[in-house]
Amino acid sequence: ERAIARHEVREIEQRHTADGPRQDVALDEEDDVVIIYNRVPKTASTSFTNIAYDLCARNKYHVLHINTTKNNPVMSLQDQVRFVKNVTLWKEMKPGFYHGHISYLDFAKFGVKKKPIYINVIRDPIERLVSYYYFLRFGDDYRPGLRRRKQGDKKTFDECVAAGGSDCAPEKLWLQIPFFCGHSSECWNVGSRWALEQAKYNLINEYFLVGVTEELEDFIMLLEAALPRFFRGATELYRTGKKSHLRKTTEKKLPTKETIAKLQQSEIWKMENEFYEFALEQFQFVRAHAVREKDGELYILAQNFFYEKIYPKSN
């Protein structure tokens, strides 16, 4: 896969440099845009990303998957520099939509003046862990033939929690906070209050929009209204798409109330849930100021501001 990817990149670069170097060619402001979706595993990220793939030809932008070794969400310092340089200077890939399982990276630290637009989706932490637990054992309907890491293990999530297993331990809930916190060491210290506060800060100040899995359609609708250059047609595609927009973990069994109650006793769950509730409240706040409901349907508001008292007066 890497060899094929490198070959495709070389072909693109050769095609664009056939008529001479393009380093000095200025991009239109509308095209000089990069979106980074640093997707958290098992949050409907594949469903959402497939919409971007379906729309990229029609809306004329590029989609690039960031594939890290062993899906490690933390990049080495040298890879951080390479990645920031690629995203910022790779004009042939603009406008671009980058997605991958990487933690938040602050481009400002590298002297970049125009930062990318970050978006993300998060999920109820216990539901996310349950989905991931069964995904590792049974896979999903997206690539049913692919062998998963824990394939053959028939133990249910309830049985795992009752036995104190490592795959369902409260520490496994610690994922959405560090993904938003970033590349600092403290972000990955399980149960760090500092990491939680930094994740909240980044969500509010560094992310354009963060949705929730449970309300994915509304997230897509808001993106289409705010960033039509990328997401024009996304809402209709999500509602009517047949092949790409529903990915379900197979053989998933919902946990019992006793199992949920046991996990909810941990401080780790309390912190991850606090972050989820924080994100949900912010998303609902944004949505409330962007849409109105009529006859059970949501409608995007038209422009609600205008300019007046413009001086000096023109003749």
C-alpha positions in Angstrom: 0.0 0.0 0.0 2.8 2.4 0.8 4.6 1.6 -2.5 1.4 2.3 -4.4 0.8 5.5 -2.5 4.4 6.8 -3.2 3.9 5.9 -6.8 0.7 7.9 -7.0 2.3 10.9 -5.3 5.2 10.8 -7.7 2.8 10.7 -10.7 0.8 13.7 -9.4 4.0 15.7 -8.7 5.4 14.8 -12.2 2.2 15.7 -13.8 2.1 19.1 -12.1 5.8 19.8 -12.8 5.8 18.8 -16.4 5.3 22.4 -17.5 7.8 23.7 -14.9 7.9 24.3 -11.2 4.7 25.6 -9.5 6.2 26.8 -6.2 5.5 30.4 -7.0 2.0 29.9 -8.3 -0.4 31.5 -6.0 -3.6 29.7 -5.1 -7.0 31.3 -5.0 -8.1 31.9 -1.5 -10.9 29.5 -1.9 -8.5 26.8 -2.9 -5.9 27.5 -0.3 -7.7 25.5 2.4 -6.9 22.3 4.3 -9.2 20.4 6.6 -7.8 17.9 9.1 -10.1 15.3 10.6 -8.0 13.6 13.2 -10.6 10.9 13.7 -11.0 9.0 16.9 -11.5 5.2 16.4 -15.0 3.8 16.5 -16.9 7.2 16.4 -18.5 6.7 12.9 -15.3 8.1 11.4 -15.3 5.8 8.4 -18.9 6.6 7.6 -18.2 10.3 7.6 -14.9 10.0 5.7 -16.6 8.0 3.0 -18.8 11.0 2.3 -15.7 13.1 1.7 -14.4 10.5 -0.7 -17.8 10.4 -2.5 -17.8 14.2 -2.9 -14.2 15.0 -3.7 -14.4 14.6 -7.5 -17.7 16.6 -7.7 -16.5 19.4 -5.4 -12.9 19.4 -6.7 -10.7 18.7 -3.7 -8.3 16.0 -2.6 -8.7 13.4 0.2 -5.6 12.0 1.8 -5.5 9.3 4.4 -2.8 9.7 7.1 -1.6 6.2 7.7 0.8 6.0 10.7 2.8 2.8 11.7 0.6 0.6 14.0 -1.9 3.4 14.0 0.2 5.3 16.5 -1.6 8.6 17.2 1.6 10.3 18.4 4.1 11.4 15.7 7.8 11.7 16.2 9.2 15.3 16.3 10.7 14.9 12.8 7.5 13.5 11.4 5.6 16.4 12.9 7.9 18.8 11.0 7.4 16.7 7.8 3.7 16.6 8.2 3.3 20.3 8.8 5.5 21.1 5.9 3.6 18.7 3.6 0.2 20.1 4.5 1.2 23.7 4.3 3.3 23.7 1.1 1.9 20.8 -1.0 -0.1 23.1 -3.3 -1.0 20.2 -5.7 -3.1 18.7 -2.9 -5.0 21.9 -2.1 -7.8 22.2 -1.3 -7.3 19.1 0.8 -9.1 16.9 3.3 -6.7 14.9 5.5 -7.9 12.2 7.8 -6.3 9.7 10.1 -6.0 8.4 13.7 -3.6 11.1 14.9 -3.8 13.3 17.9 -4.2 17.1 17.6 -1.1 18.9 16.3 -0.6 22.6 16.8 0.6 24.1 13.5 1.4 27.4 15.1 4.3 25.9 17.0 6.0 25.4 13.7 5.7 29.0 12.5 2.8 28.4 10.2 0.7 31.5 9.5 -2.4 29.9 7.9 -3.4 27.0 10.0 -5.6 24.1 8.8 -9.2 23.8 9.8 -9.7 21.0 12.4 -12.9 19.1 12.7 -13.8 15.9 14.6 -16.5 13.7 16.0 -16.7 12.1 19.4 -18.9 9.4 21.0 -20.3 8.4 24.4 -17.1 6.8 25.9 -18.7 3.5 27.0 -20.5 3.0 23.7 -17.2 3.7 21.9 -15.3 1.2 24.0 -17.9 -1.5 23.6 -17.9 -1.0 19.8 -14.1 -1.2 19.7 -14.1 -4.3 21.9 -16.3 -6.2 19.5 -14.7 -4.7 16.4 -11.4 -6.3 17.4 -13.1 -9.7 17.6 -15.6 -9.7 14.8 -14.8 -6.8 12.5 -17.6 -4.9 10.8 -19.7 -4.9 7.6 -17.3 -2.6 5.8 -14.5 -5.2 5.3 -16.1 -8.5 6.6 -13.3 -10.7 5.3 -10.4 -9.0 7.1 -9.0 -10.9 10.1 -9.0 -8.8 13.3 -6.5 -8.8 16.1 -8.7 -10.6 18.7 -10.6 -12.8 16.3 -11.6 -16.1 17.9 -12.1 -14.6 21.4 -15.8 -15.2 22.2 -15.8 -13.5 25.6 -18.5 -10.9 25.8 -17.9 -7.4 27.0 -19.9 -8.2 30.2 -17.7 -11.2 30.9 -14.6 -9.2 30.3 -15.6 -6.5 32.8 -16.6 -9.1 35.3 -13.3 -10.8 35.0 -11.3 -7.6 35.1 -9.9 -8.1 31.7 -7.4 -5.6 30.1 -9.4 -5.0 26.9 -12.3 -3.6 28.8 -10.4 -1.9 31.7 -11.4 1.7 32.5 -7.9 2.8 31.2 -9.1 1.8 27.7 -11.7 4.6 27.9 -8.8 7.2 27.9 -8.7 8.0 24.2 -10.9 11.0 23.2 -9.2 13.3 25.7 -5.7 12.6 24.5 -6.7 12.8 20.9 -7.9 16.4 21.5 -5.2 17.3 24.0 -2.3 16.6 21.5 1.3 15.6 21.5 2.3 16.6 25.0 3.4 13.8 27.3 0.8 14.8 29.9 -2.0 14.2 27.4 -1.3 10.5 27.5 -1.1 10.2 31.3 -4.3 8.3 32.0 -6.5 10.3 34.3 -4.7 13.6 34.0 -6.9 16.6 34.9 -4.5 18.9 33.0 -5.0 16.8 29.8 -8.8 17.1 30.2 -8.6 20.9 30.5 -6.3 21.2 27.6 -8.6 19.0 25.5 -11.5 21.3 26.4 -9.4 24.4 25.5 -8.4 22.9 22.1 -12.0 21.9 21.3 -13.2 25.4 21.8 -10.3 27.4 20.4 -8.6 25.2 17.7 -11.5 23.2 16.2 -13.9 24.6 13.7 -16.7 22.1 14.6 -16.8 18.9 16.8 -19.9 16.7 16.4 -21.1 13.6 18.2 -21.7 10.2 16.7 -25.3 10.1 17.9 -26.2 13.3 15.9 -23.9 12.8 12.9 -26.5 14.0 10.3 -26.8 17.4 12.1 -23.0 17.6 12.1 -22.8 17.0 8.4 -25.6 19.5 7.8 -23.8 22.2 9.7 -20.5 21.5 7.8 -22.4 21.8 4.5 -23.8 25.1 5.4 -20.5 26.6 6.7 -18.0 24.9 4.3 -19.8 24.3 1.1 -16.6 24.2 -0.9 -16.0 20.8 0.6 -19.4 19.5 1.8 -21.9 20.7 -0.8 -24.3 17.8 -1.2 -23.2 16.0 1.9 -26.5 16.0 3.8 -28.4 14.5 0.9 -25.7 12.0 0.3 -25.7 10.9 3.9 -29.5 10.5 3.9 -29.8 8.6 0.7 -26.3 6.9 0.3 -26.5 3.1 0.1 -23.0 1.9 0.1 -20.7 4.0 2.3 -22.4 5.8 5.1 -23.3 3.1 7.6 -20.6 0.9 9.1 -21.7 -1.4 11.8 -19.7 -3.6 14.1 -20.9 -7.2 13.8 -21.8 -9.5 16.8 -22.0 -6.5 19.2 -23.9 -7.2 22.4 -25.1 -4.3 24.5 -23.6 -4.3 28.0 -25.8 -4.8 31.1 -26.7 -2.1 33.5 -24.4 -3.7 36.1 -21.5 -3.6 33.6 -22.1 0.1 32.8 -22.4 0.9 36.5 -19.1 -0.8 37.3 -17.3 1.2 34.6 -19.0 4.5 35.7 -17.4 4.1 39.1 -13.9 4.8 37.7 -12.4 8.3 37.7 -11.3 7.8 34.1 -14.9 7.3 32.9 -16.0 10.4 34.9 -13.3 12.5 33.1 -14.0 11.1 29.6 -17.7 11.5 30.1 -17.2 15.1 31.3 -15.3 15.8 28.1 -18.0 14.2 26.0 -20.8 16.2 27.8 -18.7 19.3 27.3 -18.4 18.6 23.6 -22.1 17.7 23.3 -23.2 21.0 25.0 -20.9 23.0 22.7 -22.2 21.2 19.6 -25.8 21.7 20.6 -25.1 25.4 21.3 -23.7 25.8 17.8 -26.6 24.0 16.2 -29.2 26.0 18.1 -27.8 29.2 16.6 -27.6 27.8 13.1 -30.9 26.0 12.5 -34.6 26.1 13.1 -37.1 23.3 13.3 -40.3 23.2 11.2 -42.6 20.3 10.9 -40.1 18.0 12.5 -37.4 19.0 10.0 -34.3 21.1 10.6 -33.5 24.0 8.3 -30.3 26.1 8.1 -30.8 29.7 8.9 -30.2 32.3 6.2 -27.7 35.1 6.7 -28.8 37.1 9.8 -26.3 40.0 9.7 -25.9 42.9 7.3 -23.8 46.1 7.1 -25.1 49.6 7.5 -23.8 53.1 8.2 -21.0 52.7 5.7 -18.8 55.7 5.5 -17.5 57.7 3.8 -20.4 58.0 1.4 -19.7 57.3 -2.2 -20.9 59.7 -4.8 
